[in-house]
């Protein structure tokens, strides 16, 4: 009886959603309902393995002892605004065997650069532990997964990863650090095209005019500019389960105050550990919609979350431990505007745990439709954040056992 009744409920829910969203100008309640229905549908479709960690991404795949032969299952586990990033799912497995010999113009088969420029979907893995020192930034083609599970892979001591006018990228389980500037050189970005690239910023991961991007379980530190920057109309991004340390300007989301094309940007920042030696920008936001949910903030020297140009920031279920080194322990920073202006920006804290004097300065009227567009998943209680983020960063995974 229950099995025959369930499709009717789903059909009725879809019919209700269609009616609610058929008006030319939906009201706030219909937007909120649409977002929550979409979130619930995505959770039902994940098919969790239920390890019980409380981390919904990890519970989706980590307790599978056959993860090494079921690697592409990971693509079904994304949540948040980047949940549709499929990476190289359904593509062939490409094994990187050569950590050196980086040729930016004519990539050598077996190298990471040769893998990421191919036109076909690829799930890229590594034969053994390796440190990859690139000569120029690694410009990725669409529909690629870089999967470092099972080995210890570092991209370090040179230029790092660039996602430029690309879509459907997953980067998982990589150590990315000590990234440097490069450029003023030819770089190949597909088997059929290479071109001149000016000087890079020296980001760990640079996302430029791209969408459907998921960065998960990476360890990032000590780069020349940002650890992860997303600019120039990039959107549909999830940054999750990463461990970030020893860096100044951690994460920039939005190109400039005047670049209004970033008004459609939507980014989920979830289950990350912002750790030792961080200064600011966790993240710094402009224009768009940003869901900062269930992250553990244990260090910041200037501020944790900031922004300008009227972004919508929904801080939910995070744990903020203010540093002893700061007299002013404010989490937030409203930049480039007087209070008469930023008081209208939509910034909300909901269920955040404030420790050691930390405090969040809210602003805006709290319009439900605005925060609905900045809602991407159901946050867990902030008291669980330490447990949820305990495994942040690149994992140590062994074949034949749970990761």
C-alpha positions in Angstrom: 0.0 0.0 0.0 2.8 2.4 0.9 4.6 1.7 -2.3 1.7 2.5 -4.5 0.9 5.6 -2.5 4.4 7.2 -2.7 4.4 8.0 -6.4 1.1 9.8 -5.9 2.7 12.0 -3.2 5.7 12.8 -5.4 3.4 13.6 -8.3 1.3 15.8 -6.2 4.4 17.6 -4.8 5.6 18.2 -8.4 2.2 19.5 -9.4 2.2 21.9 -6.5 5.7 23.1 -7.3 4.7 23.6 -11.0 1.7 25.7 -9.9 3.7 27.7 -7.4 6.4 28.6 -9.9 4.2 29.3 -12.9 3.6 32.9 -12.1 5.8 35.5 -13.7 6.8 37.0 -10.4 6.8 34.3 -7.6 6.3 35.5 -4.1 8.9 34.9 -1.3 7.1 31.8 0.1 7.0 30.0 -3.2 10.8 30.6 -3.7 11.5 29.2 -0.2 9.3 26.2 -0.9 10.9 25.6 -4.3 14.4 25.6 -2.8 13.5 23.3 0.1 11.8 20.8 -2.2 14.8 20.8 -4.4 17.1 20.2 -1.4 14.9 17.3 -0.2 14.8 15.8 -3.6 18.5 15.9 -4.0 19.0 14.2 -0.6 16.6 11.4 -1.5 18.4 10.8 -4.8 21.9 10.4 -3.2 21.2 7.0 -1.7 23.4 7.3 1.3 25.4 4.3 2.5 24.8 5.7 6.1 28.1 5.4 7.9 26.7 7.6 10.5 29.5 10.3 10.6 26.9 13.1 10.3 28.8 14.3 7.2 26.3 13.7 4.3 29.0 13.7 1.6 31.2 11.2 3.4 28.3 9.0 4.4 27.5 8.7 0.8 30.7 6.8 -0.2 33.3 6.5 2.5 32.0 3.3 4.2 32.2 1.3 0.9 35.2 -1.0 1.2 35.1 -1.3 -2.6 35.5 2.5 -3.1 38.6 1.8 -5.2 36.6 -0.1 -7.8 33.5 2.1 -7.4 35.4 5.4 -7.7 32.8 7.1 -9.9 30.2 6.7 -7.2 31.8 9.8 -5.7 30.1 11.9 -8.4 26.7 11.1 -7.0 27.6 12.4 -3.5 28.0 16.2 -4.2 25.6 18.5 -2.4 25.1 22.2 -2.3 25.2 24.5 -5.3 27.8 22.3 -7.0 25.7 19.2 -6.6 25.4 18.7 -10.4 29.1 18.6 -11.0 29.6 15.1 -12.6 33.3 15.5 -13.4 34.4 12.6 -15.5 31.6 10.3 -14.5 30.9 7.6 -17.2 34.3 8.4 -18.8 37.3 6.1 -18.9 39.9 5.9 -16.1 43.1 7.7 -16.9 46.1 6.7 -14.8 48.8 9.4 -14.3 52.2 7.6 -14.2 54.6 10.5 -14.8 54.9 13.2 -12.2 57.6 15.1 -14.0 58.2 16.1 -17.7 55.5 18.8 -17.6 55.3 20.2 -21.1 52.7 23.0 -21.3 52.5 23.1 -25.1 52.9 19.5 -26.0 51.8 17.4 -23.0 53.3 14.0 -22.7 51.0 11.0 -22.3 50.9 9.7 -18.7 51.2 13.2 -17.2 48.5 15.1 -15.4 48.6 17.9 -18.0 48.0 15.4 -20.8 45.0 14.0 -18.9 43.2 17.3 -18.1 43.3 18.8 -21.6 41.5 15.9 -23.3 38.1 16.6 -24.9 36.5 13.4 -23.5 35.2 12.9 -20.0 38.0 11.3 -17.9 38.3 10.1 -14.3 41.9 10.8 -13.5 43.8 8.7 -10.8 47.4 8.3 -9.9 49.6 5.1 -10.1 51.6 6.0 -7.0 52.5 8.8 -4.5 53.9 11.8 -6.4 54.8 15.5 -6.2 53.9 17.3 -9.4 55.7 20.6 -10.0 54.2 22.3 -12.9 56.0 24.7 -15.3 52.8 26.6 -16.1 49.3 26.7 -14.7 47.3 23.5 -15.3 44.4 24.6 -17.5 41.6 22.1 -17.3 39.2 21.0 -20.0 35.5 20.2 -19.1 34.2 16.9 -17.6 37.2 15.9 -15.6 37.7 14.4 -12.2 41.1 14.6 -10.5 40.9 11.8 -7.8 43.8 11.4 -5.4 42.3 8.7 -3.2 44.6 5.8 -2.3 47.9 7.7 -2.9 49.6 10.8 -1.6 49.6 13.4 -4.4 50.9 17.0 -4.1 50.7 19.8 -6.7 53.2 22.2 -5.3 56.1 24.5 -5.7 55.0 25.9 -9.0 51.8 27.2 -10.7 48.7 25.2 -9.8 45.2 24.6 -11.1 43.1 26.8 -13.4 39.5 26.1 -14.4 38.9 28.5 -17.3 35.6 28.6 -19.2 35.0 25.0 -18.2 32.2 23.0 -16.7 31.8 19.8 -14.6 35.0 19.6 -12.7 35.6 17.5 -9.5 38.9 17.9 -7.6 39.2 15.5 -4.8 41.9 14.3 -2.4 44.9 16.4 -3.5 47.5 18.4 -1.5 47.8 21.8 -3.1 50.4 24.2 -1.7 53.2 26.6 -2.3 51.6 27.7 -5.6 53.5 30.4 -7.5 52.9 32.8 -10.4 53.8 31.9 -13.9 52.6 32.8 -17.4 53.6 34.9 -20.3 53.8 31.7 -22.2 51.9 29.3 -24.4 49.7 26.7 -22.7 47.6 24.0 -24.3 44.0 23.7 -23.1 42.8 21.0 -25.5 44.3 18.6 -28.0 43.5 21.1 -30.7 44.4 24.4 -29.2 47.1 26.2 -27.4 47.4 30.0 -26.7 49.2 32.7 -25.0 48.5 33.2 -21.3 49.5 36.2 -19.4 50.9 36.1 -15.8 48.8 34.0 -13.4 47.8 35.1 -9.9 49.4 32.2 -8.1 46.2 30.7 -6.8 45.9 27.1 -5.6 42.7 26.7 -7.6 41.5 29.5 -9.9 37.9 29.3 -11.2 37.2 31.7 -14.0 33.9 31.9 -15.9 33.1 28.3 -15.0 30.2 26.3 -13.5 29.4 23.0 -11.9 32.6 22.8 -9.9 33.2 20.7 -6.8 36.4 20.8 -4.7 36.3 18.2 -1.9 38.7 16.8 0.7 41.8 18.7 -0.5 44.5 20.2 1.8 45.5 23.7 0.7 48.1 26.1 2.1 50.7 28.8 1.4 50.0 30.0 -2.1 51.0 33.3 -3.7 47.4 34.7 -4.0 44.3 32.8 -3.0 43.8 29.2 -2.0 40.5 29.0 -4.0 39.3 32.0 -6.0 36.1 32.0 -8.2 35.5 35.0 -10.4 34.0 36.3 -13.7 30.6 34.8 -13.6 31.5 31.5 -12.1 28.6 29.7 -10.3 27.2 26.4 -9.1 30.2 25.7 -6.9 30.6 23.5 -3.8 33.8 23.8 -1.7 33.6 21.0 1.0 35.6 19.0 3.4 38.9 20.9 2.8 41.6 21.7 5.3 43.1 25.1 4.8 46.1 26.4 6.8 49.0 29.0 6.7 47.7 31.5 4.2 46.7 35.2 4.0 43.9 35.7 1.5 42.1 32.4 1.6 39.1 32.6 -0.7 37.8 35.3 -3.0 34.4 34.8 -4.5 33.5 37.6 -7.0 35.9 39.5 -9.3 35.4 43.1 -8.3 32.7 45.5 -6.9 32.1 46.8 -10.5 31.8 43.3 -12.1 28.0 42.9 -11.8 28.0 39.7 -13.9 28.8 37.9 -10.6 25.3 38.7 -9.2 24.2 35.2 -10.2 27.1 33.5 -8.4 26.0 30.7 -6.0 28.7 29.0 -3.8 28.3 26.5 -1.0 31.1 26.3 1.6 30.5 23.3 3.8 32.3 21.0 6.3 35.7 22.7 5.8 38.3 23.3 8.6 39.8 26.8 8.5 42.9 26.1 10.6 46.2 27.4 11.8 47.9 30.5 10.3 44.9 31.9 8.3 44.4 35.7 8.1 41.3 36.7 6.2 38.8 35.8 3.4 37.1 32.6 4.5 35.5 33.7 2.2 35.4 37.3 0.9 32.2 37.6 -1.2 30.8 40.0 -3.8 27.4 40.3 -5.4 26.1 36.7 -5.3 24.7 34.2 -2.9 26.9 32.3 -0.5 25.9 29.5 1.9 28.6 29.1 4.6 27.5 26.0 6.5 28.9 23.7 9.2 32.5 24.8 8.9 35.0 24.9 11.8 36.9 28.2 12.2 39.7 27.8 14.7 42.0 30.6 13.5 41.7 34.0 11.8 43.9 37.0 12.3 41.8 39.8 10.6 38.3 38.4 10.0 36.7 35.1 8.9 33.8 36.1 6.6 33.7 39.4 4.7 32.4 41.0 1.5 31.4 44.0 -0.5 29.0 45.0 -3.2 25.9 43.7 -1.4 26.4 39.9 -1.4 23.9 37.6 0.4 25.7 35.6 3.0 23.9 32.9 5.0 26.1 31.6 7.8 24.6 28.5 9.3 25.7 26.0 11.9 29.4 27.0 11.9 31.7 26.9 14.9 33.7 30.1 15.4 36.5 30.0 17.9 37.9 33.5 18.2 41.7 33.8 18.5 43.3 35.0 21.7 45.6 37.2 19.7 42.8 39.6 18.6 41.2 42.3 20.8 38.3 42.6 18.4 36.9 39.2 17.8 34.4 40.0 15.1 33.8 37.2 12.6 32.6 39.6 9.9 33.9 42.5 7.9 31.8 44.7 5.6 34.2 46.2 3.2 34.3 49.2 0.9 31.1 50.8 2.1 29.9 53.0 5.0 27.5 51.5 7.5 24.6 53.5 5.9 25.1 51.2 2.8 26.2 47.8 4.3 23.4 47.8 6.8 21.1 46.9 3.9 23.2 43.9 2.8 21.7 40.5 3.6 24.0 38.8 6.1 22.5 36.3 8.6 23.8 34.0 11.2 21.6 31.0 12.1 22.7 28.4 14.7 26.3 29.4 14.7 28.4 28.6 17.8 30.4 31.6 18.9 33.3 30.8 21.3 35.9 32.9 23.1 34.1 36.2 22.4 33.4 35.7 18.7 30.5 37.7 17.3 28.8 38.0 13.9 27.5 41.4 12.7 24.2 40.8 10.9 22.8 43.2 8.4 19.8 43.6 6.0 16.1 43.1 6.5 16.5 39.3 6.2 14.2 38.9 3.2 13.2 35.2 3.0 13.5 35.1 -0.8 17.1 36.4 -0.7 18.2 33.8 1.9 16.3 31.1 0.1 18.6 31.7 -2.9 21.5 31.4 -0.6 20.3 28.1 0.9 21.8 24.9 -0.6 21.5 22.2 2.0 20.2 21.5 5.5 22.8 22.5 8.1 23.5 20.3 11.0 23.7 21.6 14.6 26.9 23.6 15.2 27.7 21.3 18.2 28.4 18.6 15.7 30.8 20.6 13.6 34.0 19.3 15.2 33.0 15.7 14.5 31.7 16.5 10.9 35.0 18.2 10.0 37.3 15.8 11.8 38.4 14.2 8.5 38.7 17.5 6.5 41.5 17.6 4.0 43.1 14.9 1.8 42.2 11.4 3.2 44.4 8.4 3.8 42.5 5.7 1.9 43.6 2.1 1.6 42.3 -0.4 -0.9 40.0 -3.0 0.5 38.9 -1.0 3.5 36.7 1.9 4.4 38.3 5.2 3.3 
